[in-house]
């Protein structure tokens, strides 16, 4: 036991043949807060709402069939079914659209020219179309001819032509009806319900009504010495305000002489009967009417007239000086101007 003693031996060291000795250096740094400002901001979530929905029972809403069959329905179906079935079978075997190719991408214009109507014989005479009117059926269009370059009283011949556009062999260059008139025509209007009655006005102030159903002389009536003294600017058919049950039509004409005349059209050939008439006068409005002071109360030419479709006593007038007058007739038949240039309607004649 005495041979075992405590002892310490110094360790041996040797350097690595592949690992180099590392060197360590200590350093410190800091940021500058002057050039990098900071700020705080708070956020929160968006508020939301919840809504509950549910579908409806479509069968109960839209498919609620009646429990009982309506009276007369089986008889009606039994009566019309053979006719409907016959037409459907004809459509199946029809060759009407053979060779027709539908172009869904084609661009269609809103307005297209169907016919260009003209009277070739009038081209050499340099006559102008001064008015147009459709008949109440919509199959016939009437055109009147005259000239606007009058230096004095009219010495020309006018014309009245008609085309029936429903005819299968329509000739656009040749009217179906041509009538020569003693003067240039300035206005025309078919009757609202009678396709054979048509009214017109001349440059010389005369008003005429024709009945195209007559065999020989188609002129039914014409105005007398009470007519206009200047060109007739418009003729219009109006319902008699006193007519109660059956609509009775009168004829109204306006002219450059400032007059508005109402005529009764006879059943047989005779003159038109003047019922009443009015004249549009200026009232010292020199600037607007462009008149001298001494002529301030002279008549104002009327260019157009239009009656209300709902109120038989209301109408409007257009004048040569640009004024539009809203007028109405009272119980005595006297006109009352509502608005427009400072003018008035003066009664010329009133026939009971």
C-alpha positions as CSV (number, residue, x, y, z in Angstrom):
1,X,0.0,0.0,0.0
2,X,2.9,2.3,0.6
3,X,3.8,2.1,-3.1
4,X,0.8,4.2,-4.3
5,X,1.3,8.0,-4.0
6,X,-0.6,11.1,-5.3
7,X,1.1,12.8,-8.2
8,X,0.4,15.3,-11.1
9,X,1.9,15.4,-14.5
10,X,2.1,18.5,-16.7
11,X,0.1,18.2,-19.9
12,X,1.6,18.5,-23.3
13,X,0.2,20.7,-26.1
14,X,0.8,21.0,-29.8
15,X,-0.6,23.4,-32.4
16,X,-3.1,22.4,-35.2
17,X,-1.7,21.8,-38.6
18,X,-4.8,23.1,-40.4
19,X,-6.6,25.6,-38.2
20,X,-5.4,29.1,-38.0
21,X,-5.4,31.2,-34.9
22,X,-8.4,33.6,-34.8
23,X,-8.2,37.2,-33.9
24,X,-11.1,39.0,-32.2
25,X,-11.8,42.7,-32.3
26,X,-14.5,44.5,-30.3
27,X,-16.4,47.6,-31.7
28,X,-19.6,49.5,-30.9
29,X,-22.1,51.7,-33.0
30,X,-25.4,53.5,-32.7
31,X,-28.1,55.2,-35.0
32,X,-28.9,58.8,-35.2
33,X,-32.5,59.6,-34.4
34,X,-32.5,63.2,-35.7
35,X,-32.7,62.1,-39.4
36,X,-35.2,59.2,-38.8
37,X,-38.4,60.6,-37.2
38,X,-40.9,58.1,-35.9
39,X,-44.6,58.3,-35.0
40,X,-47.4,56.1,-33.6
41,X,-50.9,55.4,-35.1
42,X,-53.7,53.2,-34.0
43,X,-56.0,51.0,-36.1
44,X,-59.2,49.1,-35.6
45,X,-61.3,46.7,-37.6
46,X,-64.3,47.8,-39.9
47,X,-67.8,47.4,-38.5
48,X,-70.0,44.7,-40.2
49,X,-73.7,43.9,-40.1
50,X,-75.3,40.6,-40.6
51,X,-78.6,40.0,-42.4
52,X,-80.5,36.8,-42.8
53,X,-82.4,36.0,-46.0
54,X,-84.3,33.0,-47.3
55,X,-85.9,32.0,-50.6
56,X,-89.6,32.0,-51.4
57,X,-91.7,29.1,-52.5
58,X,-92.0,29.8,-56.3
59,X,-94.6,27.1,-56.7
60,X,-97.0,28.8,-54.3
61,X,-96.4,32.2,-55.7
62,X,-96.6,31.7,-59.5
63,X,-98.1,28.3,-60.1
64,X,-101.2,28.6,-58.1
65,X,-103.6,27.0,-60.6
66,X,-107.3,27.2,-60.1
67,X,-108.9,24.2,-58.6
68,X,-111.9,24.4,-61.1
69,X,-111.9,24.9,-64.8
70,X,-113.4,28.3,-65.8
71,X,-116.8,28.0,-67.5
72,X,-116.6,27.9,-71.2
73,X,-112.9,27.2,-71.5
74,X,-113.3,23.6,-72.9
75,X,-115.8,24.9,-75.5
76,X,-113.4,27.7,-76.5
77,X,-110.4,25.4,-76.9
78,X,-112.5,22.9,-78.9
79,X,-113.6,25.7,-81.2
80,X,-110.2,27.3,-81.9
81,X,-107.9,24.3,-81.8
82,X,-108.7,23.1,-85.4
83,X,-108.0,26.5,-86.8
84,X,-104.7,27.0,-84.9
85,X,-103.5,23.5,-85.7
86,X,-104.3,24.1,-89.4
87,X,-102.3,27.3,-89.5
88,X,-99.3,25.7,-87.6
89,X,-99.2,22.9,-90.2
90,X,-99.3,25.4,-93.0
91,X,-96.3,27.2,-91.5
92,X,-94.3,24.0,-91.3
93,X,-94.7,23.3,-95.0
94,X,-94.5,27.0,-96.1
95,X,-91.7,28.0,-98.5
96,X,-92.1,31.7,-97.9
97,X,-88.7,32.1,-96.3
98,X,-86.7,29.7,-98.5
99,X,-83.3,31.2,-99.4
100,X,-83.6,33.9,-96.8
101,X,-80.6,34.1,-94.6
102,X,-81.0,36.1,-91.4
103,X,-78.0,38.4,-90.7
104,X,-78.1,39.1,-87.0
105,X,-75.0,41.3,-87.2
106,X,-76.3,43.6,-89.9
107,X,-76.7,47.2,-88.9
108,X,-80.1,48.7,-89.7
109,X,-80.7,52.4,-90.0
110,X,-83.4,54.1,-88.1
111,X,-84.8,55.7,-91.2
112,X,-84.8,54.2,-94.7
113,X,-86.1,55.6,-98.0
114,X,-89.0,53.5,-99.3
115,X,-90.1,55.6,-102.3
116,X,-89.1,58.8,-104.0
117,X,-92.3,60.2,-105.3
118,X,-92.2,62.9,-108.1
119,X,-94.0,64.1,-111.1
120,X,-91.5,64.1,-114.0
121,X,-93.7,66.4,-116.0
122,X,-93.3,69.2,-113.4
123,X,-89.5,69.2,-113.6
124,X,-89.4,71.4,-116.7
125,X,-91.8,73.9,-115.2
126,X,-89.7,74.3,-112.0
127,X,-92.7,73.7,-109.7
128,X,-92.1,73.2,-106.0
129,X,-93.8,70.9,-103.6
130,X,-95.6,73.3,-101.2
131,X,-97.5,70.8,-99.0
132,X,-98.2,67.2,-98.2
133,X,-101.0,65.3,-96.5
134,X,-101.9,61.6,-95.8
135,X,-105.5,60.4,-96.0
136,X,-107.1,58.9,-92.9
137,X,-106.6,55.4,-94.1
138,X,-102.8,55.9,-94.6
139,X,-102.7,54.5,-98.1
140,X,-102.8,57.7,-100.2
141,X,-100.4,60.7,-100.0
142,X,-101.3,64.0,-101.6
143,X,-98.8,66.6,-102.7
144,X,-99.5,70.2,-104.0
145,X,-97.3,72.2,-106.2
146,X,-96.7,75.9,-106.7
147,X,-94.0,78.5,-106.5
148,X,-92.6,80.8,-103.8
149,X,-90.9,83.4,-106.0
150,X,-93.9,85.6,-106.6
151,X,-93.1,89.2,-107.0
152,X,-96.7,90.3,-107.3
153,X,-100.1,88.5,-107.8
154,X,-99.9,84.8,-108.8
155,X,-100.2,84.2,-112.5
156,X,-99.0,80.6,-112.5
157,X,-100.9,77.3,-112.6
158,X,-100.7,75.0,-109.7
159,X,-101.3,71.2,-109.4
160,X,-102.6,68.6,-107.0
161,X,-101.2,65.0,-107.2
162,X,-101.9,61.8,-105.3
163,X,-100.1,58.4,-105.0
164,X,-101.6,55.2,-103.7
165,X,-98.6,53.6,-102.1
166,X,-100.5,50.3,-101.4
167,X,-100.8,49.5,-105.1
168,X,-98.6,46.6,-106.1
169,X,-97.4,48.4,-109.3
170,X,-96.6,51.8,-107.9
171,X,-94.9,54.2,-110.3
172,X,-93.0,56.7,-108.1
173,X,-92.4,59.0,-111.1
174,X,-96.1,59.1,-112.2
175,X,-98.9,60.1,-109.8
176,X,-102.2,58.1,-109.8
177,X,-104.1,61.3,-109.9
178,X,-103.2,64.7,-111.3
179,X,-105.4,67.8,-111.3
180,X,-104.4,71.3,-112.5
181,X,-105.3,74.2,-110.3
182,X,-105.9,77.8,-111.4
183,X,-103.3,79.2,-109.0
184,X,-100.3,78.0,-106.9
185,X,-101.4,75.9,-104.0
186,X,-100.0,76.7,-100.5
187,X,-101.8,74.3,-98.1
188,X,-103.6,71.0,-98.1
189,X,-105.3,68.7,-95.5
190,X,-107.2,65.5,-95.8
191,X,-110.4,65.0,-93.8
192,X,-109.8,63.2,-90.4
193,X,-112.4,60.5,-91.1
194,X,-113.6,60.8,-94.7
195,X,-110.8,59.6,-97.1
196,X,-112.4,61.3,-100.2
197,X,-112.6,64.8,-98.7
198,X,-109.6,67.1,-98.9
199,X,-109.2,70.8,-98.4
200,X,-106.7,73.2,-99.8
201,X,-105.7,76.9,-100.0
202,X,-104.4,79.0,-102.8
203,X,-101.8,81.8,-103.1
204,X,-104.6,84.2,-104.0
205,X,-106.4,83.5,-100.6
206,X,-109.2,81.1,-101.9
207,X,-110.1,78.0,-99.8
208,X,-111.4,75.0,-101.7
209,X,-112.8,71.6,-100.7
210,X,-112.8,68.6,-103.1
211,X,-114.7,65.3,-103.0
212,X,-112.6,62.8,-104.8
213,X,-115.5,60.4,-104.8
214,X,-117.4,62.4,-107.4
215,X,-117.2,61.2,-111.0
216,X,-116.7,64.4,-112.9
217,X,-116.1,67.8,-111.2
218,X,-114.5,66.9,-107.9
219,X,-114.7,70.5,-106.4
220,X,-117.3,70.4,-103.7
221,X,-117.2,73.9,-102.3
222,X,-115.1,77.1,-102.4
223,X,-114.9,80.3,-100.4
224,X,-116.7,83.5,-101.5
225,X,-115.9,87.2,-101.3
226,X,-115.4,86.8,-97.5
227,X,-112.2,84.8,-98.0
228,X,-108.6,85.8,-97.4
229,X,-106.8,88.5,-99.3
230,X,-103.3,87.0,-98.9
231,X,-101.9,83.5,-99.4
232,X,-103.5,80.8,-97.2
233,X,-100.8,79.4,-95.0
234,X,-102.7,76.5,-93.5
235,X,-106.0,74.7,-93.5
236,X,-107.1,72.4,-90.7
237,X,-110.2,70.3,-89.9
238,X,-111.5,70.7,-86.4
239,X,-114.4,69.3,-84.5
240,X,-117.4,71.6,-83.9
241,X,-117.2,72.7,-80.2
242,X,-121.0,72.5,-80.0
243,X,-121.2,69.0,-81.4
244,X,-122.3,66.6,-78.7
245,X,-123.0,63.1,-80.0
246,X,-121.7,62.8,-83.5
247,X,-118.4,64.6,-84.3
248,X,-119.1,67.3,-86.8
249,X,-116.1,68.9,-88.5
250,X,-115.6,72.4,-89.6
251,X,-112.7,73.9,-91.6
252,X,-110.3,76.5,-90.3
253,X,-108.0,78.5,-92.5
254,X,-105.3,81.1,-91.6
255,X,-103.5,83.5,-93.9
256,X,-100.8,86.1,-94.2
257,X,-103.5,88.7,-93.9
258,X,-103.8,88.0,-90.2
259,X,-107.2,86.3,-90.4
260,X,-108.4,83.0,-88.9
261,X,-111.6,81.9,-90.6
262,X,-113.9,79.0,-89.7
263,X,-116.0,77.5,-92.4
264,X,-119.0,75.1,-92.6
265,X,-118.6,72.5,-95.4
266,X,-121.8,71.8,-97.3
267,X,-123.0,68.3,-98.1
268,X,-123.8,69.3,-101.7
269,X,-122.0,71.6,-104.1
270,X,-122.2,75.2,-103.0
271,X,-120.0,77.9,-101.4
272,X,-118.4,77.4,-98.0
273,X,-120.4,79.1,-95.3
274,X,-118.3,81.5,-93.1
275,X,-119.2,80.9,-89.4
276,X,-116.9,83.3,-87.8
277,X,-113.5,84.9,-88.2
278,X,-110.8,86.7,-86.2
279,X,-107.9,88.9,-87.0
280,X,-104.5,89.0,-85.1
281,X,-103.6,92.7,-84.4
282,X,-100.5,94.2,-82.9
283,X,-100.9,96.5,-79.9
284,X,-98.3,99.3,-80.1
285,X,-95.4,96.9,-79.9
286,X,-93.1,98.8,-82.3
287,X,-89.9,97.0,-81.5
288,X,-91.2,93.4,-81.8
289,X,-93.6,93.9,-84.7
290,X,-91.2,96.1,-86.6
291,X,-93.9,98.6,-87.6
292,X,-94.0,102.3,-87.7
293,X,-95.8,104.0,-84.9
294,X,-98.7,104.9,-87.1
295,X,-99.0,101.3,-88.3
296,X,-98.6,99.7,-84.9
297,X,-102.2,98.4,-84.8
298,X,-102.0,96.7,-88.2
299,X,-102.7,93.0,-88.6
300,X,-100.0,90.4,-87.9
301,X,-99.7,87.6,-90.5
302,X,-100.6,84.1,-89.2
303,X,-98.4,81.3,-90.4
304,X,-99.9,78.3,-88.6
305,X,-102.7,77.1,-86.3
306,X,-103.1,74.1,-84.0
307,X,-106.1,73.0,-81.9
308,X,-105.8,71.0,-78.7
309,X,-106.9,67.4,-79.0
310,X,-108.4,67.4,-75.5
311,X,-109.9,70.9,-75.3
312,X,-112.1,71.9,-78.2
313,X,-111.9,75.6,-77.3
314,X,-108.1,75.9,-77.0
315,X,-105.8,76.6,-79.9
316,X,-102.4,78.2,-80.7
317,X,-101.4,80.5,-83.5
318,X,-97.9,81.1,-85.0
319,X,-97.2,84.6,-86.5
320,X,-94.9,86.1,-89.0
321,X,-93.1,88.1,-86.3
322,X,-92.2,84.9,-84.4
323,X,-94.8,85.2,-81.7
324,X,-96.7,82.1,-80.5
325,X,-100.2,82.8,-79.1
326,X,-102.1,80.4,-76.8
327,X,-105.8,81.2,-77.2
328,X,-109.2,79.9,-76.1
329,X,-112.8,80.5,-76.9
330,X,-115.3,81.4,-74.2
331,X,-118.9,80.5,-74.1
332,X,-119.9,83.3,-76.6
333,X,-117.2,82.2,-79.1
334,X,-115.0,85.2,-78.5
335,X,-111.2,84.4,-78.5
336,X,-109.0,85.1,-75.5
337,X,-105.2,85.3,-76.0
338,X,-103.3,83.7,-73.2
339,X,-99.7,84.3,-73.9
340,X,-97.5,85.6,-76.7
341,X,-96.3,89.0,-78.1
342,X,-98.5,91.9,-77.1
343,X,-101.2,91.4,-79.6
344,X,-104.9,90.6,-79.6
345,X,-107.5,88.7,-81.7
346,X,-110.3,90.9,-83.0
347,X,-113.6,89.3,-84.0
348,X,-114.5,89.9,-87.6
349,X,-117.9,88.2,-87.9
350,X,-120.0,85.9,-85.9
351,X,-122.8,83.9,-87.5
352,X,-125.3,82.1,-85.3
